[in-house]
């Protein structure tokens, strides 16, 4: 789950060509499919917006 956050953070920073944005991500493991088959996978919620730690302001993408 930490790797998912790191990859998304790198992708966002590359897109905006800056490293001062921080993202908020919620990641959780889901182990079964709807028909109860074992199917481990991750669900990722990426919060719309970014946090600028230098001036404590929040900005939307």
N, C-alpha and C positions, 0 to 999 in steps of 0.2 A: 504494500500500500504506500510505503514511503517512496518507492520507485515511481509509482504513478504520479504522485505529487511533484517529484523532481522532473519527470519528463514533461508534464504539462507546464510547469513553471519555466523550463527552458524554452519550450515552444512559444509561450506568450512573450517572453523576453526577446526572442529572436524576431517575432512578428513586429513588435513595437520598437525594436532596435535600441533597447535600454535595459539595464539591470536594476533599476530602482523600483520597479513594480513588484509587489508581492500578491499572490493569489490566495484565495481560500478554496479548499477542496474538501469534499466529504467523500470518503471511499469506504465501502464495506464489502465483505465477502458474502456471496450468495452460493450455497452449496448444492441446491437441488433445483431441478426444472419444475415446470408446472405439473408434469405427470410423475413426480417423485423419483426421477432418475438422478443419479449422482452426476452433477454437472457444475463443478466449482468454477466460478467466474466473479469478476469484480463489477460493482456498480459505482459509477463516478458521478458526482454532482459538482459542477464547477460554478461557483458563485459569479454572477455577472457583476463586474466592477473590479477595481484594483485599489490597493492601499499603497500610498507613498509614505514610507517610514520617515523620510527626511523632514516633511512638514506636517505629518499626521493628518493629511487630507485624504478623503476617499473620492475617487473619480470613477465614473462608469466608463466602460469600453466604448 
